[in-house]
Amino acid sequence: MKKIFTSLLLAVTAVTAVDAQGWPANYEGVMLQGFYWDSFSATKWSNLESQAEEISSYFSLLWIPQSAYTGSSTSMGYDPLYYFDQHSSFGTEEQLRSMIKAYKEKGTGVIADVVVNHRKNLTNWVDFPAETYNGVTYQMQSTDIVRNDDGGKTLNWATSNGYSLSSNNDEGEGWDGMRDLDHKSENVQTSVKAYTKYLIEDLGYTGFRYDMVKGFNASHVGDYNVYSGTKFSVGEYWDGNSTNVKRWIDGTKVDGVTQSAAFDFAFRYTCRDAVNNNNWSNLKNSSGISDEAYRQYSVTFVENHDTEYRSATASQDPIRKDTVALNAWMLAMPGTPCVFLKHWTDCKEEIKNMIEVRRLVGINNQSTYAEWMSGTAYVGRTVTGTKGSLRVMCGNFTYDVANTYQQVLAGKNYKYYVSKSIEAPWIGKGSGVYSVGESVTVPLLAISQDANAKLVYTTDGSEPTATSPALESGSELMFAVTTTLKVGLLSNGAVSNVQSRTYTFKEEGAIDSHKATMHVCNQSGSLNPLYIYIWAGPDNEQLNGGWPGAQATETVEEGGLTWYVQTFAIPNTGDYEVNFVFTNAAGNQQSVDVTGMTQDAYYIINSTKIGNKFTVSDVTSQYAGLRGITDDDAADTDAIYDLQGRRVNEMKAGQLYICGGKKIMIR
């Protein structure tokens, strides 16, 4: 490996206007953190795509893990290595693009986790990969590493091995283990700007969550956002002092315009302290949403992947109880709430209703509130939206609100009361998917100052009118088949504020419509050229032509192997599975049948046979998520790989590796 790097002269497109503005004003959307720690299987891109219909019904933004290749088949993405190679532990680039597109079509934007404070190296302390995108090659140099990286350990190594570092020290907090980047460097700025623009304009992301922004100056986030044109940006400025967070937000300004929101850690700590210390009045403590000038830029949360309980040896800083009540508090407040995935999956029905109340009242990120009542055992606020007001109470309490409010939700340690001036129906069951044989009971309320107001409804998707079936407030409806329910408030002969829910019933075991990708490696070489015959569903529908199918032509390189790739559409029916046989062109040699594929899978055709048919091995767990070896890698004769074709940064004694086309072992 060469030790002397030459600088690249890269053109930077001039930015002539400030188009971005950190986070929209009066924003009513709610964000979902679509992952938790080590959620590789649960939140792979294909799984998230299969949930797009339900998630998009309640969330306007979906934050996902850093999606580029890190050099590991199991990484959450916080050890970034590549920027433009989007094959991660959560799926392929094709699956990522498909997932982003599916959400965008339903009106939900996907938020990229941008990790640019630090960067991983290829084989030593200071070498970074070269990546070519749109004809331009980007490569960071040893001189792009801050001079005091790792407390001087990097400088000592670099000096001893003939490298130079930047003359600039770190602008913020250091982080041992990876190289902290010098964001004053023109080369670093050029690479990161190209990367962020690629995320928005090419991959289709809606905005960014910047990791560890305490590590570099806030002004750089402003510059990157202006260059990429994003209007949604939130920084992880991990600090419980809201004054420090607000100072960081101000630091992102470009030409006087704020360019990023920030996570409201102070809000999170008020939630933690309230329940862990058995003092609900702590929820009144100051946080980002306490300041009307900064509410627009406050992204609130109760838990995230860094604070959640992971294991007995990694307990982190979890909230131990009452997470549903704390979500009720958060979803009633101004700012932009960010719901943690585990809370969503565990308490979905209640969180759906909380979001529906937020919409009903018209609460946005700049709404105002007033303290209602508080004590050690309880706390209450009145939040004013664009359509009315919401009184939220948390803790242990017995209280009846004034006649001008109506209770719409109640659960363990929380209640929601909505002002009757809203003049709207309340449907107390969120849209959802249920198994055939179940039934869904839907409570209905007329929220109105008119004591004689009634509810009118339809179940065929049409708009209810004054002559539609009518119900008294407090009635219930029950459904056992797929139904779109629409309910309007009938007062003084007029119908207003129609609300809608959809209840979908599926056969037990039925799956959501999605795409699945098959990778097959013809390792034995016995079926050459390779043909794939595919049939699916109860009627044995032919998906790839009649026997012997169609020749496989599309390939990718992953794990040091060549894989033929084919993607299928899987309908949402329980008896629809993809089945296939691998053959040669004549169809007189073939594999055993492979049946029951409903998700992404990897298969290897073996040279062994059962009778006269080649066996097939399902190697999904071994190969899913691996990155292919590129031509650039192959040309690097000093690169080291394990026997699965994965590039490694260090070798362990007693294990075999491949270097320069030869097997080597360190003893």
C-alpha angles and dihedrals in degrees: 000000000000116000099199115073124194121216120249119230105221128179118236119205110234118241110220101175140032106239101157126078112187098244130357120261120245089014114175098186127116123215128219122209095221098202146038131203113306092358091147096137101033095050105032110141095257091053092050090048091053088058096048095109095055098036093047090053089067109019129060094191132038118197113204134182124276102287106204128098115274101184092260132090091218112043134130088217101252091116096065119194107156129034104188098037103087100185105118141163087273098057148291128311089252091056091046092052091047092051094048090048093049092054094043090054088056094048099259121123122215117227117214121220102231113200108185104135090088139008138206123239131229107229109338140024098283114023120109128188123262112232128188118208125171090350095307122109118218122194130158117220135214086259088064091069117094113253096238095047114153091004093297097312092112092050091050091051094044093050091049092050102043102262132125127218130203119287088228124089122222113290092214143002117340125228120206121220100047135045115274109222125231103233090189087069114103090215092054091047091049093051095046093046091052090047096050092046089050090053092054104034102032108027094034102236116162099214149329143270105201114213122222098354090173085079098070140022117289091228090073091059087054092051094047092049094049091049094049094039097229120161095191117065130148126180127212097228095166103207131122091209105091091199090064091047091051090050089055091049090053089049091064093064119124116192088350095305120119111238104188146034122216137217111263100234091167089060090051092051092050087056093048094047094046095060102026091051095038092237114120092184087075086080087075093061118118119278139149093288090055090077114069090205092061105033090097089062098042117106106190126204140171099204139359141179092279097049101037123103106262104171144324089277094043105039093153114182106308131174103242103204147359095043090149092055091047091052087051089054093047095046090052094053134084119255121065110294118220112201118208114237095234090054091049094051094042098044103023100141094052095044091050090056092047090054091047090053090049089054093044092055094040097236114176138173092277100044118133129233141191129208109253106181139326147177137152091284100042147014134195138187136183112222120195119216132180092266103036141309137291127209112204123191125189130185135029109329146138111208139141116209125221120284090256089073133062127205112237104164137029133171141145106326097345142082134180122210120186126202112252090224087081089080096203141123120256119217106197098201123069124222112275151144122264137177122260107261093039124102130212123217114207119197116208132200134184107221102199145125086229106091089201096053115130137189126247122193148178131202101197099070095261123127114265118241135191089273095052119108109292133214137187119247109271094037125133134218125202127208133186100169131056107288139171105212120199121184129185133186113247112205128155090352095303129108118219144169099020113203126198139205132174123211114194123195122200136179114267108277094017115146134217118259109268145139124263127195125212121205116194127183116202089207095159092052089217096123103054121186091028119226124187122208112195133188131172146178132024092300094052092241111198109234101177104035131273124312126341088022124219131313115262111236110155112089140175132192113236131158091358092301135103113240129192109222132209129168126206136192111237113202121217098259126114096227097050113105132155116238128181148176126206115223144163123253094271093047092228094114121049148154128249115276115276110205143179102035112163101148137040111298143176123216135183121204107223129210090231120094141211102212103319096333127095116241121238125213122211103221098166095126091051101045109025110113098019120137122230122244106250128215088255090056092048091053091055103088091188094057116115125213136182120234090271090060096253117142113239132198098209136018127229125219116262097020129110122240137175121236125165090354093303132105114243135179131202112220 
